[in-house]
Amino acid sequence: MGQMTCEQCRRWWSPYMDSELDATKTFEVSEHLRLCDACRKRFENESNMDDLIRESIANVSLPNAFWNKIEKGVKATVNRPQLQQTARFRFSGWLAVAAMVAMLLFGGFLFRYALPGVSVVDADRNDANRDHDVGVLATTVSVVDVLKRASPEFRKFPPPSSVEGQPHDSSQTSARCEQVRRELAEMSRRLYGVEITFEPDERHPHQFDFVAVSQRGGDDGDPYMEVHVNCCGRPTVLVIALANSRVDVRELQAATPKRDITGQTQDGNDVPIQVQSKSMNGVMIAGATARHYLNAIFAGARVTKI
């Protein structure tokens, strides 16, 4: 039997590290590593990387969406013909995942997914500027940014069909509100398998006028919902996503206790804003309202599994 070449040796590194080779092949690899300085150094580096990955992820709890993303990436990679023809890329199942985790880890991606939530991109950016690929971080925004984008002056949302300066019939507002409520319930069933509603609460008798509901995200990212509401005539936005989805709206990373902050209009005038988020039946709801309170919205929120 001839001496094992460097290429042959590297082909067996993965099963060698996992102790999956028979005694003969194990001896051949060990003997080559003993005699070849280049392979030995390279093997030691990869072995150290393997140990680092194991230590780094040992105590990290990651959402299912993260592992689903890795599994899709691994399958897409190993199914490429040019990689199938190259033996050195034939990792064992676990090492293939570990290799991808290593890239994510050193790209700053793993830390992000160790958080309780996950990625949504800034909905204000157009699709051409989005990048949901593994290892690329989207800009994290706050639900306050979503509110300011929707109403730069923090004023009441106008009905979609209204013309500036012309009165809008109250019956039209009521009909639109009920339509948006139905769209919200239907969209939440379709996207998340739950029904999301907002009901009146006797402790907080506020007037809800639902103006619009939109699906954001998409492409290779996770979908989320953006809802515009006039609560007692004050602009309010809600951002809704699954608790284990990839959404980088800051308040969806973890529940945010109700807090008051100060926003600014385009003219530089200060505006009091209240922010809050909470988790309900696996769904995260974040809200922001100007010159008002979120008590009624969150007290009336219902997430029903279907």
C-alpha positions, 0 to 999 in steps of 0.5 A: 500500500502506497503512502497516503497523499495530502489530498487523500488525507484531507478527504478523510479529515471529517470522519477522522475527527468524528472517529468514524474510520476503521482502524486501518484508515485511522492509522493511515491518516494519523501516519500522514499527519505525523510525517507531513508538517503542512497537513498537520498544521492545517489539521490542527487549525481546523480541529481547533476551529471545531472545538471553538464552535462546540464551545461557542454554541454549547450553551446557546439556545437558538430559535428554529428559524435559525436552524432552518436557515442553516439547513437550507444553506447546507442543502443548497451548497452540497447540491451544487455539481461543482462541489459534489465533484470535489471530495474535500467539500464532502463534510459529514452532516454535523461538520457541514452545519458546524462550518456554516455556524463558524462563518455566521459566528465570526460574521457577527451573526450568531450573537444576533440569533442568540437573542430571544427574537430574530430578523425584519428589515427596515420596511422603508428600504426598497427591495433592491437595497435589501439583503437577507442572505446568511451573514448579512445584517439588516439595519435594526430599527425601532417601532418609533422609526416605523411610526415616524415614517408612517406619520412624520408629524405624528398626526392622526392617520387620514383614511386612505380614500380621503382628500385633504381639506374635504370632510370624511363621512364617519360611516366610511371610517367605520366601514374601513375600520371593520374591513381592516380588522377582517384583513388583520385577522385573515393575514394573521391566520395566513402568516402565523396560524393564529387569529389576532384581534383587538377588542374593546376593554372596559378598563380603558374605553378608547376609540380604535379606528383601524386605518391600514394593515400591510405585510412587510418583509418577504423575499428571503426574510420573515414576514411581519405585519404593520398596522396603522390605528388611530386610537382616540384620534392619535396615530398608533403603529403596531408591528407584529411578528412571530416570536422566533422569526427574523425581525430586527425591529428592536422591540421584537427582540425581547418584550419591552416594558411600557416606557415614555420617550420623546420624539421630534417632528420634522420642524424639531418640535418635541412629541411625547411617545409611548412604546411597548411590546409583549409576547402572546402565544408565540407572537410578539406585538410592538406598539408606538403612539404619539401624544397618547397611551398604549394601555387600551391597545395592549389590554384588548389584544387577543392572539388565538391559536387556530 
